[in-house]
Amino acid sequence: MTLELRLPSDPAEGGGLERYPLVGQPVAQGTYSPARSRLAFAAAHVVADPLGDNSPGAPAVIDWEHTLEFRRHLWSLGLSVAEAMDTAQRGMGLDWKATQELIRRSAAEAPDGRIAVGVGTDQLATDGTHPLDAVIAAYEEQLAVAEDAGAQPIMMASRALCAAAESPDDYRKVYDRLLTQSTRPVVLHWLGSMFDPALDGYWGSASVDAAADTVVELINDNVSKVDGIKISLLDASKEVALRNRLPEGVRLYTGDDFNYPELIRGDGERHSDALLGIFAAIAPAAAAALKALDDGDLETYEKVFAPTVPLARQIFSAPTYYYKTGIAFLAWLNGFQPGFTMVGGLQTGRSLPHLADTFRLADQAGVLTNPELAVDRFRQLLRVSGIDA
C-alpha cells in the first residue's frame, strides 16, 4: 500500500496542501568498512535535550545518548566523524563548555581514531575586537583540548581572527604559530561567507583568488604540519583550482554540499576527499556510493549520489547557515532523536513549506530510512502547526 500524506505546497504558487505519495526506495542499510579510495568525514549535529532550556542565547543542554548514538550510526557506515564543527552549531547555540564535553565524549568512543574535531576561538566574547595574541591564546586552549582527547585538530575559521586581522600577514602570524605548536598534522578550514557572514574576507582578501594565494603560501611553508584543507565555498571551479595548487600529500577535503559527487570522483588526476555536513543527512547513500567508488563501479556511484544532490541544495539553500535545521529535521524523521528540537531554538530556522520540500526530496533520494516513521512524524509536526493532514 502506497504511503502518502498531504504536504504544504509552494507559497509562491498559492500555498495550501497537496497530496504527496511517497515514491522513494530507501537505500539499503548495512555495516561498511571505511572507504579505501577516499577519506570521508560526516560533520555531525548535536541532539538537544527536550527537557533543557535550549532557548536562544542559553547554554546548550545536550541529549548525550542520542547525540552519541548518531555518531555510532555514522561509524557503523564506515564514515569518520568531524566533531564540533559548524554543523554542531558552533557559534549558533553550542557554547564552549558544551563543546569541550562533546569533544571528549565523542573522541572516547571513536573507533580507530576516526574523528577530527573543530578547534576555534568561540570562547571569546562576541562584543568588540580582540588583539591577535588573544585570538592565538583562544586557539591554543582549544588545540590543547583536541590533543588531550587524542583527536585530529581542524583549525576552524575564526570570526575573532577575521575581525582582528588587518592583512594576510596577520593570518600568517596566527596560523604559523599554531602549526608550529600542533603535535600532529592539522586540517585547515576555509568557510565561505554564505555559511557565516562574519567570515567575509577571510585570509585577508575579498578576492577568493588572492585569498587562495595566502593559503597556498601558508601550506607550502608548513607542509609537514598540514594534512589538508577543508574548503566550503559552494564553487566547484574554485575548489579544483586550489586543489591543483596543493603540494603532494596535502589533501583537499571538499565542503561543497552542492557539487560533492563530481569533486569526490575527481578528474582522473586529482580528487577531493570529503568533510561534509550533508553526509550526516545522507549517510547510508554516502556509504553505498563510496563503496561503489572503491569497487570501480562509477555507474552505481553516480546512480546513488545523483538524487541526493537536489536534497543537498534544498537543505543548504540561502540563508545557508540554517542548513543545520534540515540536518536535525532528517535525523528526527529517521528516528535518531526523540523530538525536532535544537540547541539555541534553531528548529525555527526553516519554514514549514521548506521542510515539506526537504521531506519530498529526502524521500526521492532514498534517505528516509523508515518511511512509515517519517510520515507519522511529519504528520505530528503538521498537527502541532495547526494542520490536519
Summary of the structure (lengths in Angstrom):
residues: 389
radius of gyration: 20.4
end to end distance: 18.0
largest distance: 64.0
contacts: 1341
relative contact order: 0.15
helix: 49%
strand: 13%
